[in-house]
Structures are given as structure tokens and as C-alpha cells.
Amino acid sequence: VVGNLSAARANLEGMLSEVSAQMEAKEAELRDLKAKIERDAAARQESTENTAARYAEEKERLEGEHTRVTLELKQMHLTEMRQVSDRHEVEMERQREEMVRAQERERESGEREHAEEMNFKVESHAEEKRAMHAEWS
């Protein structure tokens, strides 16, 4: 009986040793897995931070570009408005000059008509005087 107990005990100790070795192997696998998970998490965190930094840089660049383009558009609008204003001013000046020339032509035409009228009256008066002198003579 004692031999059976010794054999059973040796058998159980062997099984215990085997289970202990398996547990140690599983614990080592678990440690390795935890370390891998931590490395992967750190790599993802770093990747996420790098991606966030790239996005922030790109956003800043795009905002700068937007500001630059907006300012260029405003400058172009101001330039166009100045050109329109300048063209309008030139047109207004041309119309003023045309109006002055038209007034001068009217005035000259009126003076010419008045001069022609006066010449006609002078000539008529002179004709009348010549006719009267011719009658008296």
C-alpha cells in the first residue's frame, strides 16, 4: 500500500510540476502579450499624435492660404472698383468737355446769327440810304 502511495505521490508531484511549468509558460506568454499590447498602444499613440500634428500643420497652412487668397480677392476687387471709378471719372470729364464744346458752338452760332442779322440790318439800312440818295439825286 505504501508503494502505491509513493507512486501516486510521485505521479501527483510530476503532474504538479508539469502544471507549474505550463502556468509559468502561460504567464510568460501573458507578459509578452501585455508588452506587445503596450508597444502597439504606444505606437498607435505616437502615430495618432503624428497624424494630429500633420493635420494641425495642414489646417494652419490651409488657413494661411485662405487668408492670402481672401486678401488677394479683396485687393482685386478694390483694383476693379478703382478702374471702374477711373473710367467713370474719365467718361464724366469727356461729357463735361463735350457739353462745354456744345455750349461754345451754340454761343458761336448765336453770335454768328446775331452778326448776320446785324450785317443784314446794316446792309438793308445802307440799301435804303442808297435808294434814298438815288431818289434825291
C-alpha positions as CSV (number, residue, x, y, z in Angstrom):
1,V,0.0,0.0,0.0
2,V,2.9,2.3,0.9
3,G,4.4,1.7,-2.5
4,N,1.1,2.6,-4.2
5,L,1.0,5.8,-2.1
6,S,4.6,6.7,-3.0
7,A,3.9,6.1,-6.7
8,A,0.7,8.1,-6.5
9,R,2.5,10.9,-4.7
10,A,5.4,10.9,-7.3
11,N,2.7,10.9,-10.0
12,L,0.9,13.9,-8.4
13,E,4.2,15.7,-8.0
14,G,5.0,15.1,-11.6
15,M,1.6,16.4,-12.6
16,L,2.1,19.4,-10.3
17,S,5.5,20.1,-11.8
18,E,4.0,19.9,-15.3
19,V,1.1,22.2,-14.4
20,S,3.5,24.6,-12.8
21,A,5.7,24.6,-15.9
22,Q,2.6,25.2,-18.1
23,M,1.5,28.0,-15.8
24,E,4.9,29.7,-16.0
25,A,4.8,29.3,-19.8
26,K,1.3,30.9,-19.9
27,E,2.5,33.7,-17.5
28,A,5.5,34.4,-19.8
29,E,3.1,34.4,-22.8
30,L,0.8,36.8,-20.9
31,R,3.8,39.1,-20.1
32,D,4.9,39.0,-23.7
33,L,1.3,39.7,-24.9
34,K,1.0,42.6,-22.4
35,A,4.3,44.0,-23.6
36,K,3.2,43.7,-27.2
37,I,-0.1,45.4,-26.4
38,E,1.7,48.2,-24.7
39,R,4.2,48.6,-27.6
40,D,1.3,48.6,-30.1
41,A,-0.7,51.1,-27.9
42,A,2.4,53.4,-27.7
43,A,3.0,53.1,-31.5
44,R,-0.7,53.9,-32.1
45,Q,-0.5,56.8,-29.7
46,E,2.6,58.1,-31.5
47,S,1.0,57.6,-34.9
48,T,-2.1,59.3,-33.7
49,E,0.0,62.2,-32.3
50,N,2.0,62.4,-35.6
51,T,-1.3,62.3,-37.6
52,A,-2.8,65.0,-35.4
53,A,0.4,67.2,-35.8
54,R,0.2,66.7,-39.6
55,Y,-3.4,67.6,-39.6
56,A,-2.8,70.7,-37.4
57,E,0.1,71.8,-39.7
58,E,-2.1,71.2,-42.8
59,K,-5.0,73.1,-41.2
60,E,-2.7,76.0,-40.4
61,R,-1.3,76.0,-43.9
62,L,-4.8,76.0,-45.4
63,E,-5.9,78.8,-43.1
64,G,-2.9,80.8,-44.2
65,E,-3.7,80.1,-47.8
66,H,-7.3,81.0,-47.3
67,T,-6.3,84.3,-45.7
68,R,-3.9,85.0,-48.6
69,V,-6.4,84.3,-51.3
70,T,-9.1,86.3,-49.4
71,L,-6.7,89.3,-49.3
72,E,-5.8,88.9,-53.0
73,L,-9.5,88.8,-53.9
74,K,-10.2,91.9,-51.8
75,Q,-7.3,93.7,-53.5
76,M,-8.5,92.6,-56.9
77,H,-12.0,93.9,-56.1
78,L,-10.5,97.2,-54.9
79,T,-8.5,97.5,-58.1
80,E,-11.5,96.7,-60.2
81,M,-13.6,99.3,-58.3
82,R,-10.8,101.9,-58.8
83,Q,-10.7,101.1,-62.5
84,V,-14.5,101.4,-62.8
85,S,-14.3,104.7,-60.8
86,D,-11.5,106.0,-63.0
87,R,-13.4,105.0,-66.2
88,H,-16.5,106.7,-64.8
89,E,-14.5,109.8,-64.0
90,V,-12.9,109.9,-67.5
91,E,-16.4,109.5,-69.0
92,M,-17.8,112.3,-66.9
93,E,-14.9,114.5,-67.9
94,R,-15.5,113.7,-71.5
95,Q,-19.2,114.5,-71.2
96,R,-18.3,117.8,-69.4
97,E,-15.9,118.7,-72.2
98,E,-18.5,117.8,-74.9
99,M,-21.1,119.9,-73.1
100,V,-18.7,122.9,-73.0
101,R,-17.9,122.5,-76.7
102,A,-21.6,122.2,-77.5
103,Q,-22.3,125.4,-75.4
104,E,-19.4,127.1,-77.3
105,R,-20.8,126.1,-80.6
106,E,-24.2,127.3,-79.6
107,R,-22.7,130.6,-78.4
108,E,-20.7,131.0,-81.6
109,S,-23.7,130.0,-83.7
110,G,-25.8,132.6,-81.8
111,E,-23.1,135.2,-82.3
112,R,-22.8,134.4,-86.0
113,E,-26.6,134.6,-86.4
114,H,-26.6,137.9,-84.5
115,A,-23.7,139.2,-86.6
116,E,-25.5,138.1,-89.8
117,E,-28.7,139.8,-88.5
118,M,-26.7,142.9,-87.8
119,N,-25.0,142.8,-91.2
120,F,-28.3,142.3,-92.8
121,K,-29.8,145.2,-91.0
122,V,-26.7,147.4,-91.8
123,E,-26.9,146.3,-95.4
124,S,-30.6,146.9,-95.5
125,H,-30.1,150.3,-94.0
126,A,-27.3,151.1,-96.4
127,E,-29.6,150.0,-99.3
128,E,-32.3,152.2,-98.0
129,K,-29.9,155.1,-97.8
130,R,-28.6,154.5,-101.3
131,A,-32.1,154.3,-102.6
132,M,-33.0,157.5,-100.8
133,H,-29.8,159.2,-102.2
134,A,-30.7,157.9,-105.6
135,E,-34.2,159.3,-105.3
136,W,-32.8,162.7,-104.2
137,S,-30.3,162.9,-106.9
